[in-house]
Amino acid sequence: TRHFHSNQAKGSRPNRIRSQPFHQHPTQTHRFSSPVAVPLNHYPIRLKKNTMKNLRSCLAKASILSAAVLQTCHGFYAPGVRPYEFAEGEEVPMKVNSLTSIHTQLPKDYYRLPFCRPTGGPKMASENLGEFLTGNKIQSSPYSINMLREVYCQVLCQVTLTKLEAHTLATHIKYGYHNNWIIDNLPGASVGITGSGQQQTHYAGGFPIGFITKDTKEVYVYNHVNIMLEYHNPDGKDGHRVVGFAVEPMSIAHEYSGGYEWDGESSEGFTKPLSTCKANEHMNLDSKGTYYSFQKVEPEQSIIYTYDVTWKYSETAWASRWDVYLSEDHMVPAQVHWYSITNSILVVLFLSLLVVSILVRNLRRDIAGYNAMEALTDEEKEEELDESGWKLVHADVFRPPAKYPMAFCIMVGTGAQIGLCAFFTICCSAVGFLSPARRGSLMTATLIFYMLCGCLAGYVSSILYKTFKGKKWQLCTVLTATAFPGLCFATFIFFNTILVFFRSTASVPFLDLIILAAMWGCISTPLVFMGSYRGYKRESISFPTVTSMIAREVPEPTPFMKPMVAISMAGMVPFAAAYVELFFIMTSLWMDQFYYVFGFTLVVFVILLITCAEVTVLLCYYQLCAENHRWWWFSFFASGSTAAYTFIYSFFWFRSLEASKMLITYMLYFGYMFLICTAMFLVTGSVGALTSLWFIRKIFGTIKVD
């Protein structure tokens, strides 16, 4: 999603009036002469006094130095982002980002449509890897904006549409494409009039490039914009800071006064008055239709683009200017997220009580009965009833999976890697390091954490494979390093190739693909091998019972105890604990909305993992009681079935997009949702498998077995 900015504000130039940065004062280096080598039993009092004197001197100098440094320190809103003060009349550059549409999911280059271009052509802004991967393409614009300088219906350019340009512009308007403009790292909010005549502002997703009438189905373009900016004067600073940016689009069929016809090139057209504009008066949506008509999109139609600029003082501080964007002006109340948390906590409490009341009580009874049986003599044992329950499978419970043991190790290791990566990413977002004010930072951080967690994947898969007494440890390590990343990279390359033909800005340049491949092959893969090396060097996991040579036959289960039935039902409870927050996450991911409540996300993520662990442990216990010792794959699929419910939910949520009939839209949505659900399947599956392993080792370690 395009919700994050790079460390440096886009479009910022070298600062002339800038807040005082963090200063590092030069410090004097002190040389302490080495003491003469004197035995410790000589001059003890003098040595102690000299040592204490030097220590007090060092502490005093350190205190003075620390006070001097701290006196000049200034705190900032987020790491890597700091304010910029504009002098009165100084140019405030405006950047344009890719055109986006939730109906097609295909971001397009802004200058692909017949819009005004800056003199000398648009210039690309420097972008990080995360911005390229999320389809951002930030470029310069022809709009001239200066601090505190009002602009009234300024002519920007005139474009005469060809048949192809008219068709292209009309098509993009029908698909609901939006402009995404940026000033001083702030995205432009959209101001419009609702059906009831009230003004409404949306702070995410940009503003539309045009509209279609419901009755006649005619297409109109927004060729005039009211650029509304808010500024704030910080205490002790001479300049002004931009703290608000909104755009009010309008469609006006401009005409020059006196019937003047402009060729679109001569300088005279920029100064000639327009009959559709009033001198020294800003255009207003309330006056729509009173003295001008809308600008229709037709071949050979000349479109005059104009703009207004208004400045308004605001008490909003620079550090809190993003608050209204993140909360969408409180459009979604915080109580909704609290409802999500409350729902998740109630599910966990109910499940925990169920586990305690059933599992713990039954286990205590079973363990006490089994241990009491061992204390009896042989004659007394014969008089007792035959053994039943989970103790009967003690000689088979730790038998390696009969099918695909290597695949099990690879999937558990990969799930542990993705889970730890997700945890670190959410934590960094929750504390503010991955602020929405830093475009692309979330994607970049996810890639970095995923690479660094590769050592955990290699370690977990290798120690499990060694426990299973596998022989092809080299193949296991290679597949751990390449299986899931290879699936993601192949899918990404496939979609990227298609997006190139659609000329979408979501297509990543070839150089960035090389960087991704280098990160995978030169950083992630060696870390996986390093973790595997450590795993194979340590001892394998020990089990409290001895595995027999011949596997015990699994009796025919009852209909409700069949593994497939339990697996299909297991994912419902974890999904119910997270589905409310999942709605907001998918809205942010596919509908260009800001998502910032990562504190709630962290809580829901932990609750999801706890729920998966509890459900899996409970179901594994009942499977063991039914004398089914094949629990390895069962535990993985039982908790991993949460991802299946998420994927099914994505089909119902897809209707919210009102997607176009383009095949690529369906391919992108369901293709990437499949990858997301696959990652979720690996994470939840590995949690269930590892928790079940710990649980089964514990219960079989508490009983006495011959």
C-alpha positions as CSV (number, residue, x, y, z in Angstrom):
1,T,0.0,0.0,0.0
2,R,1.2,3.5,-0.5
3,H,0.9,4.7,3.0
4,F,4.4,5.5,3.9
5,H,7.1,8.1,3.2
6,S,10.8,7.8,3.0
7,N,13.1,9.2,5.7
8,Q,13.5,12.6,3.9
9,A,10.4,14.6,3.0
10,K,9.7,14.4,-0.7
11,G,10.3,17.6,-2.6
12,S,12.3,19.2,0.1
13,R,15.1,21.4,-0.9
14,P,18.2,22.5,1.0
15,N,16.8,24.3,4.0
16,R,17.6,27.9,4.6
17,I,15.5,28.4,7.6
18,R,15.5,25.2,9.5
19,S,15.0,24.0,13.0
20,Q,18.2,23.6,14.9
21,P,19.4,20.0,14.4
22,F,21.1,17.7,16.9
23,H,24.6,19.1,17.5
24,Q,27.5,16.9,18.4
25,H,30.0,19.1,20.2
26,P,33.7,18.4,19.8
27,T,35.1,17.0,22.9
28,Q,38.7,17.2,24.2
29,T,40.5,13.9,24.5
30,H,42.2,13.3,27.8
31,R,45.3,11.2,28.1
32,F,45.9,9.4,31.3
33,S,49.5,8.5,31.8
34,S,50.0,4.8,32.7
35,P,51.1,4.4,36.4
36,V,54.5,3.1,37.1
37,A,54.6,-0.6,37.7
38,V,54.7,-0.7,41.5
39,P,53.7,-3.8,43.5
40,L,50.3,-3.4,45.1
41,N,51.7,-3.7,48.6
42,H,53.8,-0.6,48.1
43,Y,52.2,2.9,48.8
44,P,48.6,1.6,49.2
45,I,47.2,4.9,50.6
46,R,48.8,7.1,47.9
47,L,47.5,4.8,45.1
48,K,44.0,4.9,46.5
49,K,43.9,8.6,46.8
50,N,45.2,9.2,43.3
51,T,42.7,6.7,41.9
52,M,39.8,8.4,43.6
53,K,41.0,11.8,42.6
54,N,41.2,10.8,38.9
55,L,37.8,9.1,39.1
56,R,36.1,12.2,40.6
57,S,37.8,14.4,37.9
58,C,36.5,12.1,35.1
59,L,32.9,12.0,36.5
60,A,32.9,15.8,36.8
61,K,34.1,16.4,33.2
62,A,31.6,13.8,31.9
63,S,28.7,15.5,33.7
64,I,29.7,18.9,32.3
65,L,30.0,17.4,28.8
66,S,26.6,15.6,29.0
67,A,24.9,18.8,30.2
68,A,26.4,20.7,27.3
69,V,25.2,18.2,24.8
70,L,21.7,17.7,26.2
71,Q,21.2,21.5,26.3
72,T,21.3,21.6,22.5
73,C,19.3,18.5,21.8
74,H,15.9,18.8,20.1
75,G,13.3,16.1,19.8
76,F,11.5,15.3,16.5
77,Y,8.2,13.8,15.5
78,A,9.7,10.6,14.0
79,P,13.2,9.3,13.4
80,G,14.4,10.5,10.0
81,V,11.7,13.2,9.6
82,R,12.1,16.8,10.7
83,P,10.3,20.0,10.0
84,Y,11.0,22.6,7.4
85,E,10.4,26.3,7.8
86,F,9.4,28.3,4.7
87,A,10.1,32.0,4.5
88,E,7.3,34.2,3.3
89,G,7.2,34.1,-0.5
90,E,9.5,31.1,-0.7
91,E,8.4,28.4,-3.2
92,V,6.6,25.5,-1.7
93,P,7.1,22.6,-4.2
94,M,4.3,20.3,-4.9
95,K,4.8,16.7,-6.2
96,V,2.4,14.4,-8.0
97,N,2.3,10.7,-7.3
98,S,0.8,7.8,-9.3
99,L,-2.8,7.8,-10.2
100,T,-4.6,5.1,-8.2
101,S,-8.0,3.3,-8.5
102,I,-9.4,0.8,-6.0
103,H,-11.5,-0.7,-8.8
104,T,-8.5,-1.7,-11.0
105,Q,-5.6,-2.0,-8.5
106,L,-3.4,-0.6,-11.3
107,P,-1.5,2.6,-10.4
108,K,-0.7,4.7,-13.5
109,D,1.8,7.4,-14.3
110,Y,0.3,10.9,-13.7
111,Y,1.7,12.2,-16.9
112,R,0.2,9.4,-19.0
113,L,-3.0,11.4,-19.1
114,P,-3.3,14.8,-20.8
115,F,-2.4,17.0,-17.9
116,C,-0.1,20.0,-17.7
117,R,3.6,19.3,-17.6
118,P,6.3,21.3,-16.0
119,T,8.8,23.3,-18.1
120,G,11.6,21.0,-19.2
121,G,9.6,17.9,-18.4
122,P,8.8,16.2,-15.0
123,K,11.7,15.2,-12.8
124,M,11.6,12.1,-10.7
125,A,12.0,12.4,-6.9
126,S,14.4,10.1,-5.1
127,E,12.6,7.1,-3.8
128,N,13.5,4.1,-1.6
129,L,13.0,0.4,-2.4
130,G,9.7,0.2,-0.5
131,E,8.2,3.0,-2.5
132,F,9.1,1.3,-5.8
133,L,7.6,-2.0,-4.6
134,T,4.4,-0.3,-3.6
135,G,3.9,1.4,-7.0
136,N,4.8,5.0,-6.1
137,K,6.2,7.3,-8.8
138,I,6.7,10.8,-7.4
139,Q,7.4,13.5,-9.9
140,S,7.6,17.3,-10.0
141,S,4.5,19.4,-11.0
142,P,4.0,22.7,-12.9
143,Y,2.0,24.3,-10.1
144,S,3.7,27.4,-8.6
145,I,3.0,27.8,-4.9
146,N,4.6,30.3,-2.6
147,M,4.3,30.6,1.1
148,L,1.4,32.9,2.1
149,R,0.9,34.1,-1.5
150,E,-2.8,33.8,-2.6
151,V,-3.5,32.7,-6.2
152,Y,-6.8,33.4,-7.9
153,C,-7.8,31.3,-10.9
154,Q,-4.3,31.1,-12.4
155,V,-4.1,29.6,-15.9
156,L,-1.8,26.6,-15.9
157,C,-2.0,25.4,-19.5
158,Q,-4.4,24.5,-22.3
159,V,-4.6,20.9,-23.7
160,T,-6.5,20.1,-26.9
161,L,-7.6,16.5,-26.7
162,T,-7.0,14.1,-29.6
163,K,-9.3,11.2,-30.1
164,L,-6.9,8.8,-28.3
165,E,-6.3,11.2,-25.4
166,A,-10.0,11.8,-24.9
167,H,-10.7,8.0,-24.9
168,T,-7.8,7.4,-22.4
169,L,-8.9,10.2,-20.1
170,A,-12.6,9.1,-20.2
171,T,-11.6,5.5,-19.5
172,H,-9.6,6.5,-16.4
173,I,-12.4,8.6,-15.1
174,K,-14.8,5.7,-15.5
175,Y,-12.5,3.4,-13.6
176,G,-12.5,6.0,-10.7
177,Y,-8.8,7.0,-10.8
178,H,-7.7,9.5,-8.2
179,N,-4.9,12.1,-8.1
180,N,-2.3,11.8,-5.3
181,W,-0.5,15.1,-4.6
182,I,2.1,15.8,-2.0
183,I,3.3,19.1,-0.4
184,D,6.0,19.0,2.3
185,N,5.4,15.3,2.8
186,L,1.7,15.7,3.3
187,P,-0.8,14.0,1.0
188,G,-3.6,16.1,-0.4
189,A,-6.9,15.5,1.2
190,S,-10.1,15.6,-0.9
191,V,-12.8,18.2,-0.3
192,G,-16.2,17.7,-1.9
193,I,-19.9,18.2,-1.4
194,T,-22.1,15.3,-0.4
195,G,-25.6,14.6,-1.8
196,S,-27.1,16.5,1.1
197,G,-25.1,19.6,0.3
198,Q,-22.6,19.3,3.2
199,Q,-18.9,19.7,2.7
200,Q,-16.9,16.6,3.5
201,T,-13.2,15.9,3.6
202,H,-11.4,12.6,3.0
203,Y,-7.8,12.4,4.0
204,A,-6.8,9.2,2.3
205,G,-6.9,8.0,-1.3
206,G,-6.5,11.4,-3.1
207,F,-9.2,13.2,-5.1
208,P,-10.9,12.0,-8.3
209,I,-9.7,13.2,-11.7
210,G,-13.3,13.6,-13.0
211,F,-16.9,12.3,-12.7
212,I,-19.7,10.7,-14.7
213,T,-23.3,12.0,-14.6
214,K,-25.8,9.4,-13.6
215,D,-28.5,10.3,-16.1
216,T,-26.7,11.1,-19.3
217,K,-23.5,9.0,-18.6
218,E,-21.4,11.9,-19.9
219,V,-17.8,12.2,-18.7
220,Y,-16.4,15.4,-17.2
221,V,-12.9,16.2,-16.0
222,Y,-11.8,18.3,-13.0
223,N,-9.7,20.9,-14.6
224,H,-9.7,23.5,-11.7
225,V,-8.5,22.8,-8.2
226,N,-8.6,24.9,-5.1
227,I,-5.4,24.2,-3.2
228,M,-6.1,24.9,0.4
229,L,-3.0,25.0,2.7
230,E,-2.7,25.5,6.4
231,Y,0.4,26.9,8.1
232,H,1.7,27.2,11.6
233,N,4.3,29.5,13.2
234,P,6.5,27.6,15.7
235,D,7.7,29.5,18.8
236,G,11.2,30.9,18.3
237,K,11.3,30.4,14.6
238,D,11.2,32.9,11.8
239,G,9.6,30.7,9.1
240,H,6.3,29.0,8.6
241,R,5.5,25.3,8.6
242,V,2.9,23.6,6.4
243,V,0.5,21.6,8.7
244,G,-2.5,21.0,6.3
245,F,-3.1,20.3,2.7
246,A,-6.4,19.8,0.9
247,V,-7.6,19.9,-2.7
248,E,-11.1,20.9,-3.8
249,P,-11.5,19.8,-7.4
250,M,-14.0,21.5,-9.8
251,S,-15.0,21.0,-13.4
252,I,-15.3,24.3,-15.3
253,A,-15.6,24.9,-19.0
254,H,-13.4,27.9,-19.1
255,E,-13.7,30.6,-21.7
256,Y,-11.7,33.8,-22.2
257,S,-13.4,37.2,-22.0
258,G,-14.1,38.9,-25.3
259,G,-14.1,35.6,-27.3
260,Y,-10.3,35.3,-27.2
261,E,-8.9,32.1,-28.6
262,W,-5.6,30.8,-27.1
263,D,-3.2,28.6,-29.0
264,G,-1.9,27.2,-25.7
265,E,1.6,28.4,-26.2
266,S,1.8,32.2,-26.3
267,S,2.4,34.0,-23.0
268,E,-0.6,36.2,-23.5
269,G,-3.0,33.4,-22.6
270,F,-1.6,33.2,-19.0
271,T,-2.7,36.8,-18.3
272,K,-5.9,37.2,-20.2
273,P,-9.0,37.2,-17.9
274,L,-11.4,34.3,-18.0
275,S,-15.1,35.0,-18.1
276,T,-15.7,32.0,-15.8
277,C,-13.5,33.5,-13.1
278,K,-14.1,36.6,-10.9
279,A,-11.2,38.9,-10.2
280,N,-9.5,38.5,-6.8
281,E,-12.2,35.9,-5.7
282,H,-11.6,32.3,-5.1
283,M,-13.7,29.7,-6.9
284,N,-16.3,28.1,-4.7
285,L,-18.2,24.8,-5.0
286,D,-21.4,26.5,-3.7
287,S,-21.6,28.6,-6.9
288,K,-21.5,25.5,-9.1
289,G,-23.8,25.8,-12.1
290,T,-24.6,29.5,-11.6
291,Y,-22.4,31.0,-14.2
292,Y,-20.4,28.2,-15.9
293,S,-20.9,24.7,-17.2
294,F,-18.8,21.6,-16.6
295,Q,-15.8,20.7,-18.7
296,K,-16.8,17.7,-20.9
297,V,-14.2,15.2,-22.2
298,E,-14.5,15.0,-26.0
299,P,-12.1,14.8,-28.9
300,E,-10.9,18.1,-30.2
301,Q,-12.0,19.7,-27.0
302,S,-9.7,22.4,-25.5
303,I,-9.3,22.1,-21.8
304,I,-7.9,25.0,-19.8
305,Y,-6.4,24.0,-16.5
306,T,-6.5,26.5,-13.6
307,Y,-5.9,26.6,-9.9
308,D,-6.4,28.7,-6.8
309,V,-4.2,28.7,-3.7
310,T,-5.5,29.7,-0.3
311,W,-3.5,30.0,3.0
312,K,-5.0,29.7,6.4
313,Y,-3.4,29.9,9.8
314,S,-3.8,26.8,12.0
315,E,-3.0,26.1,15.7
316,T,-2.1,22.6,14.8
317,A,1.5,21.9,15.6
318,W,3.8,20.3,13.1
319,A,4.3,17.2,15.3
320,S,0.5,16.5,15.2
321,R,-0.3,17.4,11.6
322,W,-0.7,13.8,10.7
323,D,-3.3,13.1,13.4
324,V,-6.2,14.1,11.2
325,Y,-5.0,11.9,8.4
326,L,-4.5,8.8,10.5
327,S,-7.8,9.1,12.3
328,E,-9.6,10.2,9.1
329,D,-11.1,13.0,11.2
330,H,-12.5,10.4,13.6
331,M,-14.6,8.8,10.8
332,V,-13.9,5.4,12.4
333,P,-14.3,5.7,16.2
334,A,-11.7,4.2,18.4
335,Q,-14.5,2.2,20.1
336,V,-14.6,0.0,17.0
337,H,-11.0,-1.1,17.6
338,W,-11.7,-1.5,21.3
339,Y,-14.6,-3.7,20.3
340,S,-12.2,-5.8,18.2
341,I,-9.9,-6.2,21.2
342,T,-12.7,-7.0,23.6
343,N,-14.0,-9.6,21.2
344,S,-10.6,-11.2,20.9
345,I,-10.0,-11.2,24.6
346,L,-13.4,-12.8,25.3
347,V,-12.6,-15.5,22.8
348,V,-9.3,-16.2,24.4
349,L,-10.8,-16.2,27.9
350,F,-13.5,-18.6,26.9
351,L,-11.1,-20.9,25.2
352,S,-8.6,-20.7,28.1
353,L,-11.4,-21.6,30.6
354,L,-12.3,-24.5,28.3
355,V,-8.8,-25.8,28.2
356,V,-8.4,-25.5,31.9
357,S,-11.7,-27.1,32.8
358,I,-11.3,-30.0,30.3
359,L,-7.6,-30.5,29.6
360,V,-6.0,-29.9,33.0
361,R,-8.7,-31.8,34.9
362,N,-8.5,-34.8,32.6
363,L,-4.7,-34.8,32.5
364,R,-4.4,-34.8,36.3
365,R,-6.8,-37.7,36.5
366,D,-5.1,-39.6,33.7
367,I,-1.6,-39.1,35.1
368,A,-2.5,-40.0,38.6
369,G,-4.2,-43.2,37.3
370,Y,-1.3,-44.2,35.1
371,N,1.3,-43.7,37.9
372,A,-0.9,-45.6,40.4
373,M,-1.1,-48.5,37.9
374,E,2.7,-48.7,37.8
375,A,2.9,-49.0,41.6
376,L,0.7,-52.2,41.5
377,T,2.1,-55.7,41.4
378,D,1.7,-57.9,38.4
379,E,-1.2,-59.8,40.0
380,E,-2.9,-56.6,40.9
381,K,-2.4,-55.2,37.4
382,E,-4.1,-58.2,35.9
383,E,-7.1,-57.6,38.1
384,E,-7.4,-54.0,36.8
385,L,-9.1,-53.1,33.6
386,D,-7.1,-52.8,30.5
387,E,-5.3,-49.6,29.9
388,S,-7.0,-47.0,27.7
389,G,-6.4,-43.5,26.6
390,W,-3.3,-41.6,25.4
391,K,-0.8,-43.7,27.3
392,L,-1.4,-46.6,24.9
393,V,0.4,-44.7,22.1
394,H,3.6,-43.9,24.2
395,A,5.7,-46.1,21.9
396,D,4.5,-44.3,18.7
397,V,3.7,-40.8,19.8
398,F,7.2,-39.5,18.9
399,R,7.5,-41.4,15.7
400,P,8.5,-39.0,12.8
401,P,5.8,-38.2,10.3
402,A,5.3,-41.1,7.9
403,K,4.8,-38.7,4.9
404,Y,7.0,-35.8,3.9
405,P,9.0,-35.3,7.1
406,M,11.4,-32.9,5.3
407,A,8.4,-30.8,4.1
408,F,7.2,-30.6,7.6
409,C,10.5,-29.3,8.9
410,I,10.7,-26.7,6.1
411,M,7.2,-25.4,6.7
412,V,7.7,-25.1,10.5
413,G,11.0,-23.3,10.0
414,T,9.6,-21.0,7.4
415,G,6.6,-20.3,9.6
416,A,8.8,-19.4,12.6
417,Q,10.8,-17.0,10.3
418,I,7.7,-15.2,9.0
419,G,6.1,-15.1,12.5
420,L,9.1,-13.5,14.1
421,C,9.4,-11.1,11.2
422,A,5.7,-10.0,11.6
423,F,6.2,-9.6,15.3
424,F,9.2,-7.3,14.9
425,T,7.5,-5.3,12.1
426,I,4.4,-4.7,14.1
427,C,6.4,-3.8,17.2
428,C,8.4,-1.2,15.3
429,S,5.2,0.2,13.8
430,A,3.5,0.3,17.2
431,V,6.3,2.4,18.8
432,G,6.3,4.8,15.8
433,F,9.5,3.9,13.9
434,L,7.4,3.0,10.8
435,S,5.2,6.0,10.7
436,P,2.9,6.6,7.8
437,A,4.8,9.9,7.3
438,R,7.6,7.8,5.9
439,R,6.4,6.3,2.7
440,G,7.8,2.8,1.9
441,S,9.2,2.2,5.3
442,L,6.8,-0.6,6.2
443,M,7.7,-2.6,3.1
444,T,11.4,-2.0,3.5
445,A,11.3,-3.0,7.2
446,T,9.4,-6.1,6.4
447,L,12.1,-7.2,3.9
448,I,14.9,-6.5,6.3
449,F,13.3,-8.3,9.2
450,Y,12.5,-11.3,7.0
451,M,16.1,-11.6,5.8
452,L,17.5,-11.3,9.3
453,C,15.1,-13.9,10.7
454,G,16.4,-16.4,8.1
455,C,18.8,-17.8,10.7
456,L,15.8,-18.9,12.8
457,A,14.2,-20.7,9.9
458,G,17.4,-22.7,9.3
459,Y,17.8,-23.4,13.0
460,V,14.3,-24.7,13.5
461,S,14.1,-26.8,10.3
462,S,17.5,-28.3,10.9
463,I,17.0,-29.4,14.5
464,L,13.6,-30.9,13.6
465,Y,15.1,-32.7,10.7
466,K,17.9,-34.0,12.8
467,T,15.4,-35.2,15.4
468,F,13.6,-37.1,12.6
469,K,17.0,-38.7,11.7
470,G,16.9,-37.3,8.2
471,K,19.9,-37.9,5.9
472,K,19.4,-35.2,3.3
473,W,20.2,-32.2,5.5
474,Q,21.7,-30.2,2.6
475,L,18.5,-30.4,0.6
476,C,16.5,-29.5,3.6
477,T,18.5,-26.4,4.2
478,V,18.4,-25.3,0.5
479,L,14.6,-25.8,0.4
480,T,14.2,-23.8,3.6
481,A,16.1,-20.9,2.1
482,T,14.3,-21.1,-1.3
483,A,10.8,-22.6,-1.1
484,F,8.6,-19.8,0.2
485,P,10.8,-16.9,-1.0
486,G,11.0,-18.6,-4.4
487,L,7.2,-18.8,-4.5
488,C,6.8,-15.2,-3.7
489,F,9.5,-14.0,-6.1
490,A,8.1,-16.1,-9.0
491,T,4.6,-14.7,-8.4
492,F,6.0,-11.2,-8.1
493,I,8.0,-11.6,-11.4
494,F,4.9,-13.0,-13.1
495,F,2.7,-10.1,-12.1
496,N,5.5,-7.6,-12.7
497,T,5.8,-8.8,-16.3
498,I,2.0,-8.3,-16.9
499,L,2.1,-4.9,-15.3
500,V,4.8,-3.8,-17.7
501,F,2.5,-4.4,-20.6
502,F,-0.2,-2.4,-18.8
503,R,2.3,0.4,-18.3
504,S,1.5,0.5,-14.6
505,T,3.8,2.2,-12.1
506,A,3.4,-0.9,-10.0
507,S,5.8,-2.6,-12.3
508,V,9.2,-2.6,-10.5
509,P,12.3,-1.5,-12.5
510,F,14.8,-4.1,-13.5
511,L,17.5,-2.7,-11.1
512,D,15.2,-3.1,-8.1
513,L,14.5,-6.7,-9.1
514,I,18.3,-7.3,-9.1
515,I,18.4,-5.7,-5.6
516,L,15.7,-8.0,-4.4
517,A,17.4,-11.0,-5.8
518,A,20.7,-9.9,-4.3
519,M,19.1,-9.5,-0.9
520,W,17.6,-13.0,-1.1
521,G,20.7,-14.7,-2.4
522,C,23.5,-12.8,-0.6
523,I,21.9,-12.1,2.8
524,S,18.8,-14.3,3.5
525,T,20.2,-17.5,2.1
526,P,23.6,-17.4,4.0
527,L,21.7,-16.6,7.2
528,V,19.5,-19.7,6.7
529,F,22.6,-21.8,6.2
530,M,24.2,-20.3,9.3
531,G,21.1,-21.2,11.4
532,S,21.1,-24.7,9.9
533,Y,24.8,-25.1,10.9
534,R,24.0,-24.2,14.5
535,G,21.0,-26.5,14.5
536,Y,22.9,-29.5,13.2
537,K,25.7,-29.0,15.6
538,R,23.5,-29.1,18.7
539,E,21.9,-32.3,20.1
540,S,18.6,-33.4,18.7
541,I,15.4,-33.1,20.7
542,S,15.1,-35.8,23.4
543,F,11.9,-37.6,24.0
544,P,10.7,-39.2,27.3
545,T,9.6,-42.4,25.7
546,V,11.2,-44.9,23.4
547,T,9.7,-45.4,19.9
548,S,8.9,-49.0,18.9
549,M,10.1,-50.5,15.6
550,I,6.6,-51.3,14.4
551,A,4.0,-48.6,14.2
552,R,0.8,-49.1,16.1
553,E,-2.4,-49.3,14.0
554,V,-4.7,-46.4,14.4
555,P,-8.3,-47.5,15.2
556,E,-11.2,-46.2,13.1
557,P,-12.3,-42.9,14.7
558,T,-15.9,-41.8,15.3
559,P,-17.3,-39.3,12.7
560,F,-16.6,-36.3,15.0
561,M,-13.1,-37.5,15.8
562,K,-11.9,-37.8,12.3
563,P,-8.8,-35.6,11.7
564,M,-10.3,-33.8,8.7
565,V,-13.4,-32.8,10.6
566,A,-11.3,-31.4,13.5
567,I,-9.0,-29.6,11.1
568,S,-11.9,-27.9,9.3
569,M,-13.4,-26.7,12.5
570,A,-10.2,-25.7,14.3
571,G,-9.6,-22.4,12.4
572,M,-13.0,-20.9,13.2
573,V,-12.1,-19.8,16.7
574,P,-8.8,-18.0,15.9
575,F,-10.4,-16.4,12.9
576,A,-13.3,-15.2,15.1
577,A,-10.8,-13.6,17.4
578,A,-9.2,-11.5,14.6
579,Y,-11.8,-10.9,11.9
580,V,-12.7,-7.3,13.0
581,E,-9.2,-6.0,12.9
582,L,-8.7,-8.0,9.7
583,F,-11.4,-5.9,8.0
584,F,-9.4,-2.7,8.7
585,I,-6.1,-4.2,7.6
586,M,-7.6,-5.3,4.2
587,T,-9.3,-1.9,3.8
588,S,-5.9,-0.2,4.2
589,L,-4.2,-2.7,1.9
590,W,-6.6,-2.6,-1.0
591,M,-8.5,0.7,-0.7
592,D,-5.6,3.1,-0.2
593,Q,-6.6,4.0,3.4
594,F,-4.2,4.8,6.2
595,Y,-3.7,2.3,8.9
596,Y,-1.9,3.3,12.1
597,V,-3.4,1.4,15.1
598,F,-0.5,-1.1,15.2
599,G,-0.9,-1.3,19.0
600,F,-4.3,-3.0,18.4
601,T,-2.7,-5.1,15.7
602,L,0.0,-6.3,18.1
603,V,-2.5,-7.3,20.7
604,V,-4.7,-9.1,18.1
605,F,-1.6,-10.8,16.6
606,V,-0.6,-12.2,20.0
607,I,-4.2,-13.2,20.8
608,L,-4.4,-15.0,17.4
609,L,-1.3,-17.0,18.2
610,I,-2.4,-17.9,21.7
611,T,-5.8,-19.0,20.4
612,C,-4.2,-21.2,17.7
613,A,-2.0,-22.8,20.3
614,E,-4.8,-23.5,22.7
615,V,-7.1,-25.0,20.1
616,T,-4.4,-27.2,18.7
617,V,-3.4,-28.5,22.0
618,L,-7.0,-29.4,22.9
619,L,-7.6,-31.2,19.6
620,C,-4.3,-33.1,19.8
621,Y,-5.2,-34.3,23.3
622,Y,-8.5,-35.7,22.0
623,Q,-6.7,-37.3,19.1
624,L,-4.3,-39.0,21.4
625,C,-7.1,-40.2,23.6
626,A,-8.6,-41.8,20.4
627,E,-5.3,-43.6,20.1
628,N,-4.3,-41.6,17.0
629,H,-0.5,-41.0,17.3
630,R,-0.2,-39.2,13.9
631,W,-0.3,-35.7,15.4
632,W,2.6,-34.0,13.6
633,W,0.8,-32.9,10.4
634,F,-2.6,-32.8,12.2
635,S,-1.3,-30.1,14.6
636,F,0.1,-28.1,11.7
637,F,-3.0,-28.2,9.6
638,A,-5.4,-27.7,12.5
639,S,-4.0,-24.3,13.5
640,G,-3.1,-23.4,9.9
641,S,-6.7,-23.8,8.8
642,T,-7.2,-20.2,10.1
643,A,-5.6,-19.1,6.9
644,A,-8.2,-21.0,4.9
645,Y,-11.0,-19.1,6.6
646,T,-9.1,-15.8,5.9
647,F,-8.9,-16.7,2.2
648,I,-12.6,-17.6,2.1
649,Y,-13.4,-14.2,3.8
650,S,-11.3,-12.4,1.1
651,F,-13.9,-13.6,-1.5
652,F,-16.7,-11.9,0.4
653,W,-14.7,-8.8,1.1
654,F,-13.7,-8.5,-2.6
655,R,-17.2,-7.2,-3.4
656,S,-16.3,-4.0,-1.4
657,L,-13.9,-3.0,-4.1
658,E,-16.6,-2.9,-6.8
659,A,-13.8,-4.2,-9.1
660,S,-13.6,-3.6,-12.8
661,K,-14.1,-6.4,-15.3
662,M,-10.4,-6.5,-16.1
663,L,-8.9,-9.9,-15.6
664,I,-5.7,-8.5,-14.2
665,T,-7.6,-7.0,-11.2
666,Y,-8.8,-10.4,-10.2
667,M,-5.4,-11.9,-10.7
668,L,-3.6,-9.3,-8.6
669,Y,-6.1,-9.4,-5.7
670,F,-6.5,-13.2,-5.4
671,G,-2.9,-13.9,-6.3
672,Y,-1.5,-11.6,-3.5
673,M,-4.2,-12.7,-1.1
674,F,-3.1,-16.3,-1.7
675,L,0.5,-15.4,-0.8
676,I,-0.7,-13.5,2.3
677,C,-2.8,-16.5,3.4
678,T,0.0,-18.9,2.6
679,A,2.3,-16.9,4.9
680,M,-0.5,-16.9,7.6
681,F,-0.9,-20.7,7.1
682,L,2.8,-21.2,7.8
683,V,2.9,-18.9,10.8
684,T,-0.2,-20.3,12.5
685,G,0.7,-23.9,11.5
686,S,4.2,-23.6,13.0
687,V,2.8,-22.2,16.3
688,G,0.3,-25.1,16.5
689,A,3.0,-27.7,15.7
690,L,5.6,-26.4,18.1
691,T,3.1,-25.9,20.9
692,S,1.8,-29.4,20.5
693,L,5.4,-30.8,20.6
694,W,6.0,-29.0,23.9
695,F,2.7,-30.2,25.3
696,I,3.1,-33.9,24.3
697,R,6.6,-34.0,25.7
698,K,5.4,-32.6,29.0
699,I,2.5,-35.0,29.5
700,F,4.5,-38.1,28.5
701,G,7.4,-37.0,30.7
702,T,5.1,-37.1,33.8
703,I,4.1,-40.8,33.5
704,K,6.1,-43.9,34.2
705,V,6.4,-46.2,31.1
706,D,8.0,-49.7,31.1
